Amino acid sequence: MDIDSDVRIDGILAALEHRGQVSVTELSEEFGVSAVTIRKDLVALERRSLLQRVRGGARASAPKEEGSFADRLGRGAGAKKAIARHAASFVRNGDVIALDSSTSAYFLALELLDRRDLVVVTNSLRSATVLSEESDATVVLLGGTVRRTSASTVGDISGVLVGRGRIGRAFVGVAGLSIERGLLELSAAEAESKRAIVESAREVFALFDSAKADAFGLHSFAGTDRVTRLITDSGFSDTDAAPWRDAGVSVDLCPAGAAARGEDGGNATR
């Protein structure tokens, strides 16, 4: 996907987030491309569950049950895309990585479709599907019970990964975080799966929007000493970042609008 296409996709997502519904005609005029091009963009975005096409245009994906994957996917899409684009700069062809079932990790999966020869370990049904259908990655889907709200598999999967070598980097979302308890989840089942992924990885990258700085989480799945890097947006304050940096954790802040401008990871503040 070229830069012009990236900018257009970001613009469509931003318009949906602010307006709720857009038309092919107005998007065609706004971006100076044909209606055929816009329709192709909308088809691609619908296939990735980022919008719902309607006659003459598209609307934001209809909310499902509160807290479901589909509901969360549309919240803060611009910030998540910028965070994912920066996180993707740490992934090279041939890497072995892990993605959890968070929407932030799903956005990262979308940024990795052009990488070659990846091995991706995941408990996310959505990430596994898009990577297997649109990339050449070898996808290892972890077993367990299907949790519909998060479109994931959950349960005790630690034994599956033991003795199979180390995952290079694990990219995980969070419900909340604290310097005392590390990375947090609300669901015990989700935390159990993430803990197994983290324990098998050399490095752990947390991907989250800055609103999670004050969010509540019950279950720790990665202690502060296991976290390598936090990647978030510029709303994460110096006060929030300071104790993590003091603990030796890198903190990367993605500037607002970085995704829309097509900036790469090198422009994040670290």
C-alpha contacts under 8 A as a table, 3 or more apart, distances in Angstrom:
res1	aa1	res2	aa2	distance
1	M	5	S	6.08
1	M	6	D	6.55
2	D	5	S	5.30
2	D	6	D	6.23
3	I	6	D	4.91
3	I	7	V	6.14
3	I	262	G	6.33
4	D	7	V	5.19
4	D	8	R	6.21
5	S	8	R	5.02
5	S	9	I	6.13
6	D	9	I	5.17
6	D	10	D	6.16
6	D	260	A	7.59
6	D	262	G	6.80
7	V	10	D	5.14
7	V	11	G	6.09
7	V	259	A	7.56
7	V	260	A	5.29
7	V	261	R	6.49
7	V	262	G	6.38
8	R	11	G	4.99
8	R	12	I	6.21
8	R	31	F	6.80
9	I	12	I	5.13
9	I	13	L	6.32
9	I	41	D	6.96
10	D	13	L	5.20
10	D	14	A	6.13
10	D	78	G	6.80
10	D	259	A	6.75
10	D	260	A	5.40
11	G	14	A	5.03
11	G	15	A	6.05
11	G	260	A	6.72
12	I	15	A	5.11
12	I	16	L	6.22
12	I	27	L	7.54
13	L	16	L	5.14
13	L	17	E	6.17
13	L	50	L	7.90
13	L	77	A	6.92
13	L	78	G	6.98
14	A	17	E	5.08
14	A	18	H	6.33
14	A	77	A	7.58
14	A	78	G	6.33
15	A	18	H	5.27
15	A	19	R	5.72
15	A	20	G	7.35
15	A	21	Q	7.73
15	A	22	V	7.10
16	L	19	R	5.17
16	L	20	G	4.60
16	L	21	Q	5.54
16	L	22	V	6.51
16	L	59	R	6.48
16	L	60	A	5.71
17	E	20	G	5.77
17	E	60	A	7.09
17	E	74	G	7.37
17	E	75	R	7.70
17	E	76	G	7.78
17	E	77	A	7.72
19	R	22	V	7.16
20	G	59	R	5.64
20	G	60	A	5.39
21	Q	57	G	7.53
21	Q	58	A	5.74
21	Q	59	R	4.03
21	Q	60	A	6.28
22	V	26	E	7.20
22	V	27	L	7.21
22	V	57	G	5.61
22	V	58	A	5.51
22	V	59	R	6.26
23	S	26	E	5.46
23	S	27	L	6.27
23	S	56	G	5.61
23	S	57	G	3.95
23	S	58	A	6.38
24	V	27	L	5.21
24	V	28	S	5.93
24	V	35	A	6.09
24	V	38	I	6.28
24	V	39	R	6.86
24	V	56	G	5.82
24	V	57	G	4.79
24	V	58	A	7.86
25	T	28	S	5.14
25	T	29	E	6.31
25	T	35	A	6.66
25	T	56	G	7.77
25	T	57	G	7.93
26	E	29	E	5.16
26	E	30	E	6.00
27	L	30	E	4.94
27	L	31	F	6.08
27	L	38	I	6.95
28	S	31	F	5.53
28	S	32	G	5.65
28	S	33	V	5.20
28	S	34	S	5.68
28	S	35	A	5.49
28	S	38	I	6.30
29	E	32	G	5.15
29	E	33	V	7.00
33	V	37	T	6.46
33	V	38	I	7.25
34	S	37	T	5.28
34	S	38	I	6.58
35	A	38	I	5.08
35	A	39	R	6.13
36	V	39	R	5.16
36	V	40	K	6.32
37	T	40	K	5.15
37	T	41	D	6.37
38	I	41	D	4.98
38	I	42	L	6.25
39	R	42	L	5.03
39	R	43	V	6.17
39	R	57	G	7.89
40	K	43	V	5.10
40	K	44	A	6.26
41	D	44	A	5.19
41	D	45	L	6.21
42	L	45	L	5.06
42	L	46	E	6.01
42	L	51	L	7.66
42	L	53	R	6.86
42	L	57	G	7.89
42	L	58	A	7.15
43	V	46	E	5.16
43	V	47	R	6.16
43	V	53	R	7.53
44	A	47	R	5.18
44	A	48	R	6.51
45	L	48	R	5.13
45	L	49	S	6.40
45	L	50	L	5.29
45	L	51	L	6.11
46	E	49	S	4.88
46	E	50	L	5.56
46	E	51	L	5.01
46	E	52	Q	5.66
46	E	53	R	6.70
47	R	50	L	7.63
48	R	130	V	7.46
49	S	52	Q	7.42
49	S	61	S	7.25
49	S	70	A	7.28
50	L	60	A	7.36
50	L	61	S	6.44
50	L	73	L	6.97
50	L	74	G	6.53
51	L	58	A	6.67
51	L	59	R	5.96
51	L	60	A	4.82
51	L	61	S	4.51
52	Q	58	A	5.57
52	Q	59	R	5.37
52	Q	60	A	6.00
52	Q	61	S	5.05
52	Q	62	A	7.45
53	R	57	G	6.04
53	R	58	A	4.11
53	R	59	R	6.29
54	V	57	G	5.39
54	V	58	A	4.96
54	V	59	R	6.85
55	R	58	A	7.47
60	A	74	G	7.26
61	S	70	A	7.36
61	S	71	D	7.65
61	S	74	G	7.09
62	A	71	D	7.47
63	P	66	E	7.42
63	P	70	A	6.73
63	P	71	D	4.78
64	K	68	S	6.35
64	K	70	A	6.48
64	K	71	D	5.68
65	E	68	S	5.60
65	E	71	D	7.20
65	E	149	T	7.86
66	E	71	D	6.65
67	G	71	D	6.17
67	G	72	R	6.26
67	G	149	T	7.08
68	S	71	D	5.17
68	S	72	R	6.20
68	S	148	R	7.89
68	S	149	T	4.44
68	S	150	S	5.88
69	F	72	R	5.17
69	F	73	L	5.92
69	F	102	S	7.96
69	F	103	T	6.94
69	F	149	T	5.85
69	F	150	S	4.91
69	F	151	A	6.48
70	A	73	L	5.16
70	A	74	G	7.16
71	D	74	G	6.23
71	D	75	R	7.36
72	R	75	R	5.36
72	R	103	T	6.97
73	L	77	A	6.90
73	L	103	T	5.65
74	G	77	A	5.49
76	G	79	A	5.50
76	G	80	K	6.25
76	G	209	D	7.83
77	A	80	K	5.08
77	A	81	K	6.01
78	G	81	K	5.19
78	G	82	A	6.36
78	G	257	G	7.46
78	G	259	A	6.80
78	G	260	A	7.75
79	A	82	A	5.17
79	A	83	I	6.19
79	A	209	D	6.73
79	A	233	D	6.57
79	A	256	A	7.11
79	A	257	G	7.63
79	A	259	A	7.59
80	K	83	I	5.05
80	K	84	A	5.98
80	K	104	S	5.76
80	K	107	F	6.77
80	K	208	F	7.34
80	K	209	D	6.78
81	K	84	A	4.99
81	K	85	R	6.04
81	K	104	S	7.82
81	K	107	F	6.02
81	K	108	L	7.58
81	K	259	A	6.16
82	A	85	R	5.13
82	A	86	H	6.35
82	A	233	D	8.00
82	A	254	C	6.50
82	A	257	G	7.42
82	A	258	A	5.68
82	A	259	A	4.37
82	A	260	A	7.92
83	I	86	H	5.27
83	I	87	A	6.17
83	I	104	S	7.79
83	I	207	L	6.87
83	I	208	F	7.63
83	I	231	I	6.34
83	I	232	T	6.02
83	I	233	D	6.85
83	I	254	C	6.16
84	A	87	A	4.95
84	A	88	A	6.05
84	A	104	S	6.68
84	A	105	A	7.29
84	A	107	F	5.74
84	A	108	L	4.45
84	A	111	E	6.83
84	A	207	L	7.65
85	R	88	A	5.12
85	R	89	S	6.82
85	R	108	L	6.76
85	R	111	E	6.21
85	R	259	A	7.17
85	R	264	D	6.74
85	R	265	G	6.75
86	H	89	S	5.41
86	H	90	F	7.65
86	H	231	I	7.89
86	H	254	C	7.35
86	H	264	D	6.07
86	H	265	G	4.03
86	H	266	G	7.71
86	H	268	A	7.42
87	A	90	F	5.74
87	A	91	V	7.51
87	A	108	L	6.99
87	A	207	L	7.94
87	A	231	I	7.16
87	A	265	G	7.09
88	A	91	V	5.33
88	A	108	L	6.41
88	A	111	E	6.32
88	A	112	L	6.55
88	A	265	G	7.75
89	S	92	R	7.70
89	S	264	D	7.23
89	S	265	G	5.56
91	V	95	D	6.61
91	V	112	L	7.99
92	R	95	D	5.72
92	R	115	R	6.96
93	N	115	R	5.32
93	N	116	R	4.86
93	N	117	D	5.91
93	N	118	L	6.09
94	G	115	R	7.92
94	G	116	R	6.20
94	G	117	D	4.59
94	G	118	L	4.66
94	G	119	V	7.08
95	D	117	D	7.43
95	D	118	L	5.22
95	D	119	V	6.38
95	D	168	G	7.00
96	V	118	L	5.99
96	V	119	V	4.65
96	V	120	V	6.00
96	V	121	V	7.75
96	V	167	I	5.52
96	V	168	G	5.51
96	V	169	R	7.27
97	I	118	L	7.62
97	I	119	V	6.34
97	I	120	V	5.13
97	I	121	V	6.28
97	I	167	I	5.55
97	I	168	G	5.51
97	I	169	R	5.00
97	I	170	A	5.71
97	I	171	F	7.68
98	A	120	V	5.46
98	A	121	V	4.52
98	A	122	T	5.56
98	A	167	I	6.78
98	A	168	G	7.99
98	A	169	R	6.37
98	A	170	A	4.48
98	A	171	F	6.08
98	A	197	I	6.98
98	A	201	A	7.89
99	L	105	A	5.73
99	L	106	Y	7.84
99	L	109	A	7.94
99	L	120	V	7.08
99	L	121	V	6.39
99	L	122	T	4.95
99	L	123	N	7.36
99	L	124	S	7.42
99	L	127	S	7.88
99	L	170	A	6.02
99	L	171	F	5.10
99	L	172	V	6.16
100	D	105	A	6.25
100	D	122	T	5.62
100	D	123	N	5.83
100	D	124	S	6.05
100	D	170	A	7.85
100	D	171	F	6.63
100	D	172	V	5.24
100	D	173	G	7.03
100	D	194	K	6.58
100	D	197	I	7.82
101	S	105	A	6.67
101	S	106	Y	7.23
101	S	122	T	7.28
101	S	123	N	5.88
101	S	124	S	4.24
101	S	125	L	7.61
101	S	126	R	7.96
101	S	127	S	7.64
101	S	150	S	6.68
101	S	151	A	7.19
101	S	152	S	5.77
101	S	172	V	7.77
101	S	173	G	7.76
102	S	105	A	5.28
102	S	106	Y	6.45
102	S	124	S	7.67
102	S	150	S	7.55
102	S	172	V	6.81
102	S	173	G	5.18
102	S	174	V	7.68
103	T	106	Y	4.87
103	T	107	F	6.30
103	T	173	G	7.47
104	S	107	F	5.20
104	S	108	L	6.40
104	S	172	V	7.72
104	S	173	G	6.05
104	S	207	L	6.17
104	S	208	F	6.64
105	A	108	L	4.85
105	A	109	A	6.22
105	A	127	S	7.74
105	A	171	F	6.46
105	A	172	V	6.34
105	A	173	G	6.62
105	A	207	L	7.33
106	Y	109	A	4.94
106	Y	110	L	6.51
106	Y	126	R	7.00
106	Y	127	S	5.35
107	F	110	L	5.15
107	F	111	E	6.60
108	L	111	E	5.04
108	L	112	L	6.49
109	A	112	L	5.18
109	A	113	L	6.79
109	A	127	S	5.99
109	A	130	V	7.58
109	A	131	L	6.78
110	L	113	L	5.83
110	L	130	V	7.45
110	L	131	L	7.75
111	E	114	D	7.61
112	L	115	R	5.39
113	L	131	L	6.54
113	L	134	E	6.29
113	L	135	S	4.95
113	L	136	D	7.92
114	D	135	S	6.57
115	R	118	L	6.71
115	R	135	S	7.59
115	R	137	A	7.86
116	R	135	S	7.84
116	R	136	D	6.45
116	R	137	A	6.80
117	D	136	D	6.37
117	D	137	A	5.48
117	D	138	T	7.12
118	L	136	D	7.52
118	L	137	A	4.71
118	L	138	T	6.17
119	V	137	A	5.71
119	V	138	T	4.73
119	V	139	V	5.98
119	V	140	V	7.42
120	V	137	A	6.78
120	V	138	T	6.20
120	V	139	V	4.93
120	V	140	V	6.02
121	V	139	V	6.09
121	V	140	V	4.66
121	V	141	L	6.12
121	V	142	L	7.11
122	T	127	S	7.50
122	T	128	A	6.86
122	T	139	V	7.51
122	T	140	V	6.29
122	T	141	L	5.28
122	T	142	L	6.04
123	N	128	A	7.85
123	N	141	L	5.63
123	N	142	L	5.08
123	N	143	G	7.37
123	N	152	S	5.44
123	N	153	T	5.20
123	N	154	V	7.21
123	N	193	S	7.72
124	S	127	S	5.34
124	S	128	A	6.04
124	S	141	L	7.47
124	S	150	S	7.98
124	S	151	A	6.24
124	S	152	S	4.52
124	S	153	T	6.69
125	L	128	A	5.16
125	L	129	T	6.10
125	L	141	L	7.75
125	L	151	A	5.54
125	L	152	S	5.35
125	L	153	T	7.44
126	R	129	T	5.19
126	R	130	V	6.31
126	R	151	A	6.63
126	R	152	S	7.87
127	S	130	V	5.35
127	S	131	L	6.04
128	A	131	L	5.39
128	A	132	S	5.99
128	A	139	V	6.30
128	A	140	V	7.86
128	A	141	L	6.66
129	T	132	S	5.27
129	T	133	E	6.05
130	V	133	E	5.22
130	V	134	E	5.77
130	V	135	S	7.73
131	L	134	E	5.37
131	L	135	S	5.18
131	L	136	D	7.44
131	L	137	A	6.39
131	L	139	V	7.23
132	S	135	S	5.94
132	S	136	D	6.87
132	S	137	A	6.57
132	S	138	T	7.44
132	S	139	V	6.56
142	L	153	T	6.85
142	L	157	I	7.13
142	L	160	V	7.83
143	G	153	T	6.13
143	G	154	V	7.47
143	G	157	I	6.95
144	G	153	T	5.07
144	G	154	V	5.12
144	G	155	G	5.29
144	G	156	D	7.33
144	G	157	I	7.05
145	T	153	T	5.17
145	T	154	V	5.32
145	T	155	G	6.38
146	V	151	A	7.04
146	V	152	S	5.68
146	V	153	T	4.45
146	V	154	V	6.43
147	R	150	S	5.87
147	R	151	A	5.80
147	R	152	S	5.31
147	R	153	T	5.85
147	R	154	V	6.61
148	R	151	A	4.79
148	R	152	S	6.76
149	T	152	S	7.94
154	V	157	I	7.77
154	V	189	A	5.73
154	V	190	E	5.97
154	V	192	E	7.42
154	V	193	S	5.57
155	G	189	A	5.81
155	G	190	E	7.61
155	G	192	E	6.33
155	G	193	S	5.84
156	D	159	G	7.63
156	D	192	E	6.34
156	D	193	S	6.36
156	D	196	A	7.69
157	I	160	V	5.45
157	I	161	L	7.24
157	I	193	S	6.34
157	I	196	A	6.35
158	S	161	L	5.72
158	S	162	V	6.53
158	S	193	S	7.71
158	S	196	A	4.75
158	S	197	I	7.62
159	G	162	V	5.25
161	L	164	R	5.73
161	L	165	G	7.87
161	L	196	A	7.69
161	L	197	I	7.96
161	L	200	S	6.77
162	V	165	G	7.56
162	V	200	S	7.43
165	G	200	S	7.84
166	R	200	S	5.56
166	R	201	A	5.62
166	R	202	R	6.55
167	I	170	A	7.09
167	I	200	S	5.91
167	I	201	A	4.48
167	I	202	R	6.28
168	G	201	A	5.66
168	G	202	R	5.31
168	G	203	E	6.36
169	R	201	A	5.66
169	R	202	R	6.02
169	R	203	E	4.73
169	R	204	V	5.75
169	R	205	F	7.07
170	A	197	I	6.96
170	A	198	V	6.38
170	A	201	A	5.87
170	A	202	R	7.89
170	A	203	E	6.28
170	A	204	V	4.90
170	A	205	F	6.03
171	F	204	V	6.20
171	F	205	F	4.85
171	F	206	A	5.92
171	F	207	L	6.80
172	V	194	K	7.59
172	V	204	V	7.51
172	V	205	F	6.32
172	V	206	A	5.02
172	V	207	L	5.94
173	G	206	A	5.69
173	G	207	L	5.03
173	G	208	F	5.77
174	V	177	L	6.93
174	V	183	L	6.23
174	V	184	L	5.83
174	V	185	E	5.96
174	V	206	A	7.03
174	V	207	L	7.25
174	V	208	F	6.42
174	V	212	K	7.50
175	A	183	L	7.94
175	A	184	L	5.75
175	A	185	E	4.84
175	A	186	L	6.30
175	A	212	K	6.49
175	A	215	A	6.65
175	A	216	F	6.77
175	A	217	G	5.69
176	G	183	L	6.45
176	G	184	L	5.06
176	G	185	E	6.54
176	G	212	K	5.11
176	G	213	A	6.42
176	G	214	D	6.99
176	G	215	A	4.84
176	G	216	F	5.37
176	G	217	G	5.05
177	L	181	R	7.20
177	L	182	G	5.56
177	L	183	L	4.61
177	L	184	L	5.31
177	L	212	K	7.12
177	L	213	A	6.46
177	L	214	D	7.87
177	L	215	A	7.41
177	L	216	F	7.81
177	L	217	G	7.12
178	S	181	R	5.42
178	S	182	G	5.13
178	S	183	L	6.70
178	S	184	L	7.77
178	S	213	A	7.90
179	I	182	G	5.40
179	I	224	T	6.20
179	I	243	P	6.78
179	I	244	W	6.57
180	E	224	T	7.25
181	R	184	L	7.42
181	R	220	S	6.09
181	R	222	A	7.88
181	R	223	G	5.84
181	R	224	T	6.66
182	G	220	S	6.35
182	G	221	F	7.59
182	G	222	A	5.66
182	G	223	G	4.35
182	G	224	T	4.32
182	G	225	D	7.93
182	G	227	V	7.72
183	L	206	A	7.90
183	L	220	S	5.59
183	L	221	F	5.95
183	L	222	A	5.23
183	L	223	G	6.51
183	L	224	T	7.23
184	L	191	A	7.49
184	L	217	G	4.95
184	L	218	L	6.34
184	L	219	H	5.29
184	L	220	S	4.43
184	L	221	F	6.05
184	L	222	A	7.50
185	E	188	A	7.18
185	E	190	E	6.93
185	E	191	A	5.60
185	E	217	G	5.02
185	E	218	L	5.95
185	E	219	H	5.15
185	E	220	S	6.42
185	E	221	F	7.22
186	L	190	E	7.86
186	L	191	A	7.64
186	L	216	F	7.62
186	L	217	G	4.92
186	L	218	L	5.09
186	L	219	H	6.14
187	S	190	E	5.26
187	S	191	A	6.17
187	S	218	L	7.56
187	S	219	H	7.17
188	A	191	A	5.03
188	A	192	E	6.15
188	A	218	L	7.98
188	A	219	H	6.22
189	A	192	E	5.17
189	A	193	S	6.55
190	E	193	S	5.31
190	E	194	K	6.20
191	A	194	K	5.10
191	A	195	R	5.94
191	A	219	H	6.25
191	A	220	S	6.86
191	A	221	F	5.31
192	E	195	R	5.14
192	E	196	A	6.53
192	E	221	F	6.94
193	S	196	A	5.35
193	S	197	I	6.55
194	K	197	I	5.06
194	K	198	V	6.11
194	K	221	F	6.20
195	R	198	V	5.09
195	R	199	E	6.10
195	R	221	F	4.67
195	R	222	A	6.42
196	A	199	E	5.23
196	A	200	S	6.55
197	I	200	S	5.43
197	I	201	A	6.59
198	V	201	A	5.29
198	V	204	V	6.53
198	V	221	F	7.71
198	V	222	A	6.76
198	V	226	R	7.98
201	A	204	V	6.71
203	E	226	R	7.49
203	E	227	V	7.01
203	E	228	T	5.59
204	V	226	R	6.69
204	V	227	V	5.08
204	V	228	T	5.13
204	V	229	R	6.66
205	F	227	V	6.52
205	F	228	T	5.83
205	F	229	R	4.84
205	F	230	L	5.83
205	F	231	I	7.15
206	A	227	V	7.49
206	A	229	R	6.38
206	A	230	L	4.89
206	A	231	I	6.08
207	L	230	L	6.33
207	L	231	I	5.04
207	L	232	T	6.05
208	F	212	K	6.72
208	F	230	L	7.98
208	F	231	I	6.64
208	F	232	T	5.23
208	F	233	D	7.82
209	D	212	K	6.05
209	D	232	T	5.24
209	D	233	D	5.80
210	S	213	A	5.56
210	S	232	T	5.97
210	S	233	D	5.74
210	S	234	S	7.34
210	S	235	G	5.31
210	S	236	F	4.83
211	A	214	D	6.42
211	A	215	A	6.83
211	A	235	G	7.73
211	A	236	F	7.82
212	K	215	A	4.65
212	K	216	F	7.93
213	A	236	F	6.97
213	A	240	D	6.99
217	G	220	S	7.73
220	S	223	G	6.92
222	A	225	D	7.95
222	A	226	R	5.98
222	A	227	V	6.92
223	G	226	R	5.43
223	G	227	V	6.93
224	T	227	V	5.40
224	T	247	A	7.67
225	D	247	A	7.66
227	V	230	L	7.70
227	V	249	V	6.45
228	T	248	G	7.95
228	T	249	V	5.34
228	T	250	S	6.44
229	R	249	V	5.40
229	R	250	S	4.57
229	R	251	V	5.73
229	R	252	D	7.42
230	L	249	V	7.22
230	L	250	S	6.23
230	L	251	V	4.76
230	L	252	D	6.10
231	I	251	V	6.12
231	I	252	D	4.84
231	I	253	L	6.14
231	I	254	C	7.37
232	T	236	F	6.88
232	T	251	V	7.83
232	T	252	D	6.38
232	T	253	L	5.23
232	T	254	C	6.13
233	D	236	F	6.13
233	D	252	D	7.93
233	D	253	L	4.87
233	D	254	C	4.60
233	D	255	P	6.19
233	D	256	A	6.81
234	S	237	S	7.23
234	S	253	L	5.03
234	S	254	C	5.69
234	S	255	P	5.32
234	S	256	A	6.38
236	F	240	D	6.17
236	F	241	A	6.86
236	F	253	L	7.28
237	S	240	D	5.06
237	S	241	A	6.20
238	D	241	A	4.96
238	D	242	A	5.78
239	T	242	A	5.49
239	T	243	P	7.64
240	D	243	P	6.93
240	D	244	W	7.74
241	A	244	W	5.49
241	A	245	R	6.29
241	A	251	V	6.63
242	A	245	R	5.20
242	A	246	D	6.09
243	P	246	D	4.93
243	P	247	A	6.21
244	W	247	A	5.01
244	W	248	G	6.56
244	W	249	V	5.33
244	W	250	S	7.42
244	W	251	V	7.40
245	R	248	G	5.06
245	R	249	V	4.94
245	R	250	S	5.90
245	R	251	V	6.69
246	D	249	V	7.31
250	S	270	R	6.75
251	V	270	R	5.48
252	D	268	A	5.96
252	D	269	T	5.43
252	D	270	R	4.37
253	L	268	A	5.52
253	L	269	T	5.06
253	L	270	R	6.40
254	C	258	A	6.63
254	C	267	N	7.66
254	C	268	A	4.88
254	C	269	T	6.66
255	P	258	A	5.45
255	P	268	A	6.50
255	P	269	T	7.69
256	A	259	A	7.99
257	G	260	A	5.17
257	G	261	R	6.36
258	A	261	R	5.28
258	A	262	G	6.22
258	A	263	E	5.39
258	A	264	D	7.88
259	A	262	G	5.09
259	A	263	E	6.28
260	A	263	E	7.85
263	E	266	G	7.93
263	E	267	N	6.65
264	D	267	N	6.12
264	D	268	A	7.97
265	G	268	A	5.75
